[in-house]
Amino acid sequence: MAHQAGVAAVEAPDVNKLWVARSIYGLITVLAVLEAMEHNPPSDAWHGVVILFGTTLAVALVEAYADSIAEIIARGGELSRSDFREIAHDVAPVMIGAQGPTVVFLFAAFGLVSVGHAIDLAQLVAFATLFGFGWRIGKLLHEQRLRQLVSGLLLVAIGGLIVGIKAAFH
């Protein structure tokens, strides 16, 4: 393990940084939508499923479109099929990493929990997933459990900032 300016350089070859970053981005976007749902709940759980899934789909499509534009500008020409496959692969984490809250709404759609409880549980799942990402980041960077905990809590705080801003202006 190499040290540079007092910080350990850790390699995690099985971790794709773009996947993690876009999963976190998707989760924070879903948190904002869940906060809005809390004040204006969907008429039924299936609407909640569609809203959450649609949100992540829209974010993934915007990411794909932005990546396509950036690639065309950088390259100065058209994209190949392999470029489109790579872009689809790169935006998949928004769809995959942010679906925990949508799964919770599926429980509500099948009558296992109420819509109100689904919103609360979905927020809890989103925050727990963010904490898990933060904990993992802390584990990669530090050996001390306290720093891992702080890393997890920091990512939860960032997600909480979104919820807090939305709540403050509602």
N, C-alpha and C positions, 0 to 999 in steps of 0.2 A: 504494500500500500504506500503510495507516494504522498508526501506532505508538501503543501504549498501555502505559504503565509499562515501556518498554524492550522490549516483546515485539511482534514483527510480527504484525499481523492478516492472515491469509491466507485467502482465500476459494477453496474448491474446489467449484464448483457441481455437478461431476459425481460427487461423493462423497456418499453417503447415510450419515450418521453412525450411524444405527440399524443399517444393514446391516453396517458395519464392526464395531461394538460386539458385535452378536449373533454374527457370524462368529467373532470372537475368543473369546467366551464358549463357543461350541460347540466350538472347537478345544481349549480348556483342559479342558472336560468330557471330550472324547475322550482327551486325554492321561492323565487320571485312570483311565479305563477301560483304556487300553493298559498302564498301570503294573500294574493288577490282573491283566491278561492275562499279563504277563510272569512273574508268580509262579504263575499258575494258567491255563496256555494252554488255549484251546478245543480240543475233541477233534479237530476238523478245521477247515479254512480257511473253509468255508461257515458254520460256527457263528460264527467271527470276524466275517464279513461281517454276519451277522444281528445280532450283539451291537453292533457299531459303528453300523450303520444304525438299529437299534432304539433305541440310546441317543440319537442325534441326533433321531430322531422323537419320543421321549418328552420330550426337552428342548423341542423345538418345540411340542409339544402343551401342555406346562405353561406355556410363554410365552404361547401363544394363549389358554389358559384364564385366566391371570392378567390379560392385557390386556383380555379380555372383562369380567371382574369389575370391573376398574378403570374401564372405560368405562361400565358399567352404574351403578356407584356415582356416578361423576362426573356422569353425565347424569340419573340418577334414573329410568331407564326402559329399555325394550328396545332391542336393537341392530337396525339395518336390515341388509339384505343387503350393502349397500355397506360398512357397518362391518365385517362379517365378512370381506369381500374385502380390506379394508385391513389387518385383523389378520393374515390369511393372508399377505399381501404382506410385512408387517413381521416375521413369524417365519420366512419362507423362508430368510434368511441362515444360520440355525442349521443348516438342512438342507443348504444349498448350500456354505457356506463351510467346513464341517467334514468334507466327504466325501473329501478327499485320502487320509487313512488308510484309509478304506473301500475306495477304489480299489486301494490296495496289497494289501489282503486279497483282492480279486478276482483279482489276479495269483497269489496263493497258491492260491486256489480252483481256478484253471485249471492248477495244477501248475508254475507258472513259478518260484516260490520256496517255501521251507518255511514253516511257520507261525511258527517261531522267528524266521526272517529277516524275515517279514512284520511281526511285532511291532516289531522294531528299525527296519525301513524306515518303517513307519507313524509311529513316534515321530519319526524324522528328518524326515519330510514335515510333520508337525504343527509341529515346532520351526522348520523352514525357512519355513513359511507364516506363523507368528507373527513370525519375524524380518522377513519381507517386509512385513507390516503395520506393524511398528515402524519399519522403514527408511522406508516411505512417510510415516508420521507425521512422522518426523524431517525428511524432505525438505520436507514442507509447512511445518514450523515453522522450519527452519534451512537456511541455505545451505551450511554447513560439513559436509563428509563425516564428520568425527569425531563430530559431534553426531547425524548420521543413524545412524552405526554404534552409538553409545551408545543411541539410541532403540530400535533393533532388538534389541540385546542386553538391554535392560531388559525388553522384552516376553517374550523368551525366558527371562529369569530368573524372571519371574512364573509362566510355565508350568512352569519347572523347580522352583519352590517347591512346586507341587502334587505333582509326581512325587517330590520329596524328602520331603515329609510322608508320603505313602503308603508310600514305601520305608522310612522310619524306623520305622513302626509295623507293618511286616509281619514 
